Amino acid sequence: MMRRIIGAAAVCAMLGSGAPAQAQAAQDLVGSWRLVSITAAGPGRDAGALGENPSGTVMFGSDGRFALIIVRSDLPKLASNSRASATPEENRAIVQGSIAFFGTYSVEDAGKALIMRIENGTFPNWAGAVQRRAMTLNGNELSYTTSGSGDAAATVTLRRAS
């Protein structure tokens, strides 16, 4: 009897060892993640307003809360050195070249869906929205799809920072 149990455990271990790590619950995402890339979902489209080499981070807390910020790498410095005195052109470039939002998150469908309940952010139209994003977690790399704003669908890829 003991040999059968040990043998069954060995077979299960061998079968499971080659599969990519798949998030099963929100705690699998806990930590800080750095942006690797944002790629367009359709041919001939780019990531849009966030430019060629955006930088960003997403933090998933053990309490089920998250915060995300992504910015263009070439955001303009404000000539006045004051947010209150920025020109309309500077403000437009900064608003169009950044996105930040926060709220709560969960993982559903055996690790295939990231649910983001957005409380607020720099795109006010998303305040109160619940967004379901197809996701994959493979080791220290997390990818999810987003519809973005204005139908600019993209895949966001992140690498675990901590």
Phi, psi and omega per residue, in radians:
M1 nan -0.794 -3.129
M2 -1.096 -0.639 3.115
R3 -1.095 -0.682 3.127
R4 -1.124 -0.725 3.140
I5 -1.136 -0.800 3.134
I6 -1.116 -0.738 3.121
G7 -1.097 -0.744 3.121
A8 -1.124 -0.704 3.116
A9 -1.122 -0.685 3.138
A10 -1.144 -0.743 3.118
V11 -1.096 -0.764 3.115
C12 -1.073 -0.721 3.138
A13 -1.115 -0.744 3.139
M14 -1.156 -0.726 -3.133
L15 -1.149 -0.651 -3.088
G16 -1.419 -0.312 -3.002
S17 -1.253 -0.432 -3.097
G18 -1.579 -0.128 -3.081
A19 -1.420 2.512 3.080
P20 -1.143 2.622 3.111
A21 -1.146 2.248 -3.113
Q22 -2.133 2.206 3.129
A23 -1.068 2.269 3.086
Q24 -1.817 -0.394 -3.105
A25 -2.644 2.931 -3.116
A26 -1.021 -0.571 -3.100
Q27 -1.118 -0.322 3.088
D28 -1.221 -0.285 -3.139
L29 -1.749 -0.165 -3.039
V30 -0.962 2.270 3.111
G31 2.336 -2.988 3.134
S32 -1.791 2.448 -3.118
W33 -2.236 2.426 3.092
R34 -1.829 2.498 3.117
L35 -1.186 2.280 3.031
V36 -1.746 -0.843 -3.109
S37 -2.838 2.802 2.947
I38 -2.256 2.084 -3.113
T39 -2.120 2.511 -3.120
A40 -1.185 2.561 3.130
A41 -1.435 -0.389 -3.080
G42 -2.048 2.711 3.124
P43 -1.127 2.483 3.084
G44 1.362 0.105 -3.139
R45 -1.958 2.586 3.068
D46 -1.964 -3.116 -3.107
A47 -1.301 0.026 3.002
G48 1.346 -2.346 -2.970
A49 -1.107 -0.290 -3.101
L50 -1.492 -0.028 2.975
G51 1.330 -2.989 -3.042
E52 -1.253 -0.787 -3.042
N53 -2.274 1.137 -3.139
P54 -1.180 2.758 3.030
S55 -2.098 2.715 -3.132
G56 -3.086 3.030 3.122
T57 -2.598 2.634 3.001
V58 -2.267 2.339 3.099
M59 -2.086 2.156 3.083
F60 -1.893 2.092 -3.122
G61 -1.591 2.728 3.103
S62 -1.194 -0.236 3.107
D63 -1.534 0.091 3.120
G64 1.499 0.212 3.120
R65 -1.823 2.677 3.099
F66 -2.427 2.792 2.994
A67 -2.487 2.405 -3.114
L68 -2.295 2.413 2.989
I69 -2.520 2.290 3.083
I70 -2.368 2.322 -3.112
V71 -2.366 2.637 3.009
R72 -1.050 2.618 3.091
S73 -1.341 -0.289 -3.069
D74 -2.022 0.603 3.086
L75 -1.032 2.438 -3.101
P76 -1.270 2.528 2.953
K77 -1.294 2.549 3.117
L78 -1.412 2.177 -3.095
A79 -1.020 -0.607 -3.106
S80 -1.450 -0.197 -3.061
N81 1.058 0.464 -3.135
S82 -2.457 2.171 3.098
R83 -1.057 -0.576 -3.106
A84 -1.277 -0.295 -3.092
S85 -2.025 0.311 3.139
A86 -1.127 2.610 3.094
T87 -1.339 2.793 3.075
P88 -0.982 -0.651 3.141
E89 -1.170 -0.732 3.103
E90 -1.108 -0.798 3.122
N91 -1.051 -0.755 3.141
R92 -1.069 -0.797 -3.137
A93 -1.088 -0.695 -3.120
I94 -1.237 -0.778 3.135
V95 -1.122 -0.771 -3.113
Q96 -1.299 -0.344 -3.081
G97 -1.810 0.330 3.132
S98 -2.645 2.701 3.032
I99 -2.539 2.359 3.081
A100 -2.554 2.393 3.055
F101 -2.746 2.876 -3.081
F102 -2.597 2.850 3.125
G103 2.903 -2.488 3.118
T104 -2.075 2.795 -3.103
Y105 -2.466 2.809 3.008
S106 -2.645 2.891 3.082
V107 -2.067 2.301 -3.109
E108 -2.279 3.084 3.082
D109 0.958 0.859 3.099
A110 0.930 0.724 3.062
G111 1.507 0.206 -3.109
K112 -1.748 -0.107 -3.100
A113 -2.395 2.273 3.019
L114 -1.785 2.149 3.136
I115 -1.854 2.106 3.123
M116 -1.991 2.077 3.079
R117 -1.748 1.775 -2.988
I118 -1.470 2.153 3.103
E119 -1.502 -0.759 3.138
N120 -2.966 3.003 3.131
G121 3.008 -2.941 -3.089
T122 -1.361 -0.187 3.015
F123 -1.963 1.619 -2.984
P124 -1.050 -0.381 3.131
N125 -1.114 -0.381 3.125
W126 -1.527 -0.176 -3.138
A127 -1.007 2.193 -3.118
G128 1.505 -0.077 -3.108
A129 -1.381 2.645 2.983
V130 -1.997 2.088 -3.116
Q131 -1.976 2.243 3.099
R132 -1.786 2.138 -3.069
R133 -2.173 2.204 3.047
A134 -1.101 2.350 -3.075
M135 -2.437 2.748 2.970
T136 -2.386 2.490 3.046
L137 -2.156 2.096 -3.131
N138 -2.255 1.728 -3.080
G139 1.139 -2.115 -3.133
N140 -1.729 0.351 3.128
E141 -2.107 2.215 3.134
L142 -2.047 2.277 3.065
S143 -2.236 2.485 3.030
Y144 -2.559 2.726 3.106
T145 -1.734 2.601 3.102
T146 -2.428 2.544 3.077
S147 -1.401 -0.293 -3.131
G148 1.139 -2.919 3.062
S149 -1.818 2.394 3.136
G150 1.289 0.558 3.083
D151 1.060 0.567 3.088
A152 -1.643 1.186 -3.091
A153 -1.044 2.425 -3.087
A154 -2.696 2.825 2.999
T155 -1.875 2.219 3.124
V156 -1.788 2.214 3.115
T157 -2.037 2.282 -3.101
L158 -2.201 2.670 3.053
R159 -2.124 2.380 -3.120
R160 -1.031 2.255 3.136
A161 -1.719 -0.501 3.129
S162 -2.616 nan nan
